[in-house]
Amino acid sequence: MANMLERTVPRYTSYPTAPNFSAAVDAEVYRTWLAGLPGEAALSLYLHVPFCRELCHYCGCHTKATLRDEPIEAYAQRLVEEIAIVAGHAGARKVTHIHWGGGTPSILDADLLKFVADEIAHRFDLSAIREHAIELDPRHLTRPLTQALRDIGVNRASLGVQDFSAHVQQAAGRIQPFDTVKNAFGMLYDAGIDRINIDLMYGLPKQTVSDVRRTAALAHELKPQRVAVFGYAHVPWFRPQQQLIEQSDLPSSPERLAQAEAAHESLVQFGYRPIGLDHYAKPDDQLVAKGGRLQRNFQGYTDDDADALVGLGASAISRLPQGFAQNAPAVGNYSRAIAEGKLATVKGIALSNDDRLRGRIIERLMCDMAVDLDAIADEAGFDIATGFSDELDALQPYQENGSVLIDGHRIRITEKGRPYMRLVASVFDTYLTRAKSRHSVAV
């Protein structure tokens, strides 16, 4: 299995994946997609805030550092304008989920968050809202901010932790003591926000298996509802600040695997249920209850079953029944389009029937660790007998090493194969062999 650890594949938060988007989907195409949504279609909104006060060395997000407030205030104005533009094309639809991501979304501060949230409430129907979530940096959380989050309806918070070890934090460029995170939990609980997630990472510079186990244990002390454990993606050609990380400080591929397994073992021991590739939840959590109906999108694993995901902000990606559409990644280009009263879409992809079929297969493998090709093919009116013989052949090495069990057209990833889930899913990705994109390692 050693050579598998070195392979690079997408994270499959979408299919087709973002590197396969093209300018064929532009603002006009996206406009027609929004206008063409069925009358009863409900929306999920994702708002991207691409600013931080400082950049962590390991960060792979679309964000930039700023110490000035003026760019942030101007960006909030553009978000409000984009919300109005999108609502003008899509209509005043019901919204079931709202998610703020970044960057550091709370950099908007209490007044600007309310400014943007009020526009959402004005333009859409929030009577069916189920979840209103935000990603937070525990180092910049205050009581007035948590009160503001409660006031705009936030009921879930996700705290970026990564690792609690001081030497790892130093190497990764993010100093964040345990007490800082503990205090953030306390402020959120006091504000009535008790659905709290923690994000951890393995594969960080100077990180060891012992660091991972200790971090998992400390995280458990805080009793988060959910824990996500992501593998650090070292892509310095894509994220220049990662050049601050010494390649020699990074764990080897076998060490990364050992760290991933240590995190998994620790969290399961603490009573968390594994969800797909990298999420863990308490037994009574909705993600556990959604067996067979779990979904995976750009925010990770979710029980969000909205008919369309609308991305707002620079680089944000929308997923509609017709396909994917992405806003201009650069804040300047995004802002100019919105200021002119236009959608900021610059690329995307229209889904073919084959894309939908393969996307469904990949999503079930990533969510359920199993898929019944016959059942999915029947739904799509596809001839399974001739359609996936090459893919089933390509899965044979995984079956031989115990990562996968194949029974006819039923595929199941074993616990031994959980770390290789992305590799198994990639067998069904027809874009991968012809794409020139560089991805992170699979484990």
N, C-alpha and C positions, 0 to 999 in steps of 0.2 A: 504493500500500500504506500510505500515511501514516495514513489513518483507521483501519486495522487495528491500528496500534500503540497507539491510545487505547482500544480496546475492552477490557472487563473480563469475564473468564470464570473458572470454577473451575480448580483445578490437576488435577482428576480423579485423585486418589488413591483415590477410590471412585466408584461410581455406583449409585444416586443419591448426590449429594454431601450432606455433613452439614447444610447449611442446610435441606434438605428433610426432615430427621428430625422426628418429632412424638412427643407423649406417648402415642400409641396403642401404642407398644412400651414397656412398663413392666417392672418387675422380675419380675412373674409370667410375662409373655410370654417374657422372656429365660430364665427358669428352665425353661420347657417346651422351649425351643429347645436348651438345654444337655442336658437329659435325653433329647431326641429324636435326638441325634447317632448315626449308625450305629456299631455296635460296634467296627469297625476304624478309625474316624476318628482321625487323628493331629492334634495341636494345635501351633500356634505361639503363644507367649506374648509379650505386650508389656506391660512394666511402666512406668508413667508416674510420674515423681517431680517434682512441680511446685514445686520450690524451687531458688533460686540465692542466692549470697551477695550479689549485686548484679545489677540488671537492665541489660542492654545497651540502648541507645536504640532499636536497630532490631528488637529481639526481637518475634516474633509468636507465641511459644509460650504454652501454658497454664502459667504459672509465676508465682511471687511471690518477692520477696526476703525473706530472714530472716538475722539475725546470731545468732539463738538456736538452740541445739541441741534444746530441748524439743519444738518442733513437728515436727522431723524424726524424732525418736525415736518420738513418738506416731504419726506417719504410717507408719513402718516396721511398727509393731504392727498398724495397720489393714490394711496390705498382706498381712501374714501371715494375718490373720483372713479376708481376702477370698479368698486362695488356698485356704484350707480350705473356705470356703463354695462356691466354684466347683467344686472337686474333688468335694464332696459331691453336687452335681447332675450333673456331667459324668462322674464316675468317674475312676479312676486311669489315665488314657490316656497313650499315648506322646506325647512332646513332641519335635519335631525342630528347632525354632528358639526361641531366647530373645533378646529385644531389650529393653534398658533405655534409655528416653528421658526427655526432660525439657523444660525445666529442666536441672538438673545432677544426673544420677543418682548420681554418685560423692559427692555431698554426704552420702549415707548413711554414709560412712566404712567402713573395713574390717570392723568388727564387725557393723554393721547390714546391710551387703551380704551377709555370710555368714549372718546371721540369716534374711534373706528367702530366700536361695538354698537354705539347708537345708530350709526349708519346701516349696519347690518340689520338691526331691529326695525329700522324704518323701511328698508327695501325688501325684506323677506318675512315670511311667516315663521315665527319661532315657537309656535304653540306645541309643536311635536318634538322639541329639542330633547335629545336623550343624553348627550354628552357634550361638554364644553371644556376642552383640554388645552393646556399650555405647557411648553417646555421652559424650564427655569434653571438659572444658574444660582445655586444656593449661596454663593458669595455675595450676590447683589439683591438678596431678598430682605425686605423690611416689613414691619407691621402695617404701615400705611399701604404698601403695595399689596399685601395679602388681602387687606380689607377691600381694596379696589377690585381685585380679582373676584372676590366673592360678590361684589356689587354688580359686576357685569355678567354674572352667571357661571363663572368657572366652577366646575365640580370635579375636575381631575388635573393633577399636576405631575409632571415628569421631571425629576431632578437628575441632572448630569453629575455623576460621581466618578466613574471610571475606575479609580483605585485609591484606597486609603493609605497606602504606604508612602511615607515622606520622600524616599529616594526615587520612587516611580513618578510621583507628582513633580519633583524637581526636573527629572529628565523629560517629562512630557509637557512641561511648561504650564502647569495648572496646580497652584498651591491651594489646597482646600482641606483643612483638618476635619476630623470626624465631628468635632463639636459644632463646626459651622453647619454641617448637614443636619445634625441633630436639632440645632436651633431652628433651622428652616422647617423641619417637620413640625416642631412645636408651634411656630407661627401659622402654618397652614391649618393645623388641627384647630387652633384657637379661632381661626376665621371660618371654620365649618367646612373646610375642604379636606375630606378624609380619604379620598381615592388618590393615593400617591404611588407613583412608579419610581423606580431607580434604574438608571442606566449604568452598567458596568462594562469594562473592556478587558480583553486579554490580548497578548501580543504587543504590549507597550514596551518602550525602552526600559531596560534594567529590571523588568518584571519577572518574577519567578512563580512557580507553582505555589510556594508558601505564601507569597503576596496575594495571589488569587484566593486561596482558601481563607486567609485572614480577612480580606475584604468582603467575601461572601458572608462570613460570620458576623462582621460588624454591620453589614447591611441588614442581616436578619434581625439584629437587635432593634432596629428601627421599625420593624414590622411593616414594610411596604406591601401594598396589595399585589403589585406586579414587579418583576425584575427582568430587565433585558440585558443580555450578555453578548456584546458585539466583538468580533475580531477586528483589531486595529488594521486598517487598510493603508499600507505605506505606499503612497502614490505621489512622490515628490515632483514628478514631471507634470502633475495635474494641480497639486496644492504646494506652492513654493515654500510656505512656512514649514513644511515637513522636512525641508533640507536642514533645519536646525537640529534634527534628530540624527544622531550618529548611527549609521547602518550597523556598526559593530555592537551597538547596545541593544539591538533587536534580537528577540529569541529566535532560534532556528525553527524550521517547520515542525520537527518532532516536539520541540518544547512548546510551540503554540498549541499543538494537539493535546499535549499533557495538561496545559493550562485550561483549555476548553473543557476537557474531561473533568478536571478538578472543580471547576465552577459548577458544572452539571451535577456532579456527585454531591457537592456541598449543599446546593439549593434543594435537591431532591430529599436529602437527609433532613433538611429543615422543614419539610412538608410542602414544598412548592411542587406544582404539577408542571412538567415540561410542555411547552406549546411550540410545535414546529421546531424550527432550527435553533432559535436563540431567545425565546421568551419563556418566562416562568410565572405562574399565577397561583394564588391560594385556591384550595379546592372548591370554594364557593363562588369563585370569580366567574363573571359572564363568559370570559374566553374559554374556560373549561366546559361550561354548559353548552357552548355553541358547536359541539362536536359535529363534524361533517358540513358545517355552514360557516366555519371560520374563513376569513378573507385575509389577503396580504396586499398592502399597498405601500405608498412611499413613506408612510409613518410606521410601517412594520405590520405586526399581526393586529387584527381588529375585528370587532363584531359589527362594524359599520356596514349596513346593508342598503345604504342610500343608492338611488338609481344612477347618480352621477356625482363625481367628485370635482369640484370647481376650485382650481388653484388661483390664488390672488397674490400679487407681489412679484418682484423680480425673480426669475428662474422657476417660478411655481409651475407645476404640471397638473393639468386637468385630465380626468379620465371620464369620457362620455361614452354612451353606447356605440357611437360612430368611430371612436378612436381616441388618441392622446394628443394633447396640444400643450406646448410649453411657452411661457413668456420669455422675453429677452432676459438673459442671465445678468447682463450688466445693468446696474441701477440707472445709469444715465440714459441708456437706450430705452429701458422700460419707462422711465419717468417722462421722457419726451413724447412717447406714443400716447400715454395716458393723458398728459397735459393737453394734447391735441384732440382729445375726445375719442381716441381710437383704442381698440383692443391691442395689447402688447404682444400678441402671439407671433413667434418667429419660426417655429418648427413643430413637428409632430408626426403622427402617422395614422392613416386611416386603416382600420382593421379589416382584413380579409376574413373569409370563413375559416381558412386554415389557421390564421392568427388566433381567432377566437377558440378554436378547438384545442390548439396546442397551449394557449394561455390557460385554459381550463385544466388541462392535464398537469401543467407545471404548478399551478396554484394548489391543486389538491395534493400533489407530492410535497410541496413546501408546507402545507397546513396540516395535512392528515398523515403524512408519511405513507400514504397508500393511494392507489387510484385503480378504478375498474375501467379499463379502456373500452370495454363493450358498452357499458352504461353511458359513458360520455359520447361515444360514437353514435349510439342510437339516438341520443338527444339531438345530435347535429346532422343526422341522416348520412353518416359517413361509413364507408365499407372498411371495417377494421381488418378484414382478412388480408387485404393487400396494402393497407395504409402504413403500418408500423413495423413491418418485418425487419427493416434495417435497425430501427431503434431497439427492438427486442434483442437483436443480435448484439448490439453495442452494450447492452446491460449484462451480458453474460459474465464478463470479468467481475462485476460487482456481485453477481450471484455466487460465483466461485469462491470469492473471499468472504462471503457471509454478510455482505452489506445489504443485499437485496434478496427477497424471495419472490419468485415468479411462478404463478399458477395459472396457466393459460394466458389470458390477457389481464389478469390481476397482478399488480405490482405492489409489493410492500417493502418499505425500507425498515430494516431491523434497528434495534438499539445500537448495535455495533456500527451500523451505517449512518446513524444520525449526523455525525460530523461531516459526512460526505454528501449530504442532502442536495446541495447546490450542484455537485457534479452529476448526480443521478438526474436531476431536473434538466440539466444542460443537454442531455441526450436528445431531448425533444425540441431543442432550440435550433431551428433551421437557419437562423441568421448568424449564429456563432462562428461557423466555419468560414463564412465569406466576409465577416466584419474584420476591420483592422484595429478595433479599439483595444486598449489595454485595461485589464481588470485586476482586482485584488485577488490574492490567493484564496482558494476555496475553503481552507480551514484556518 
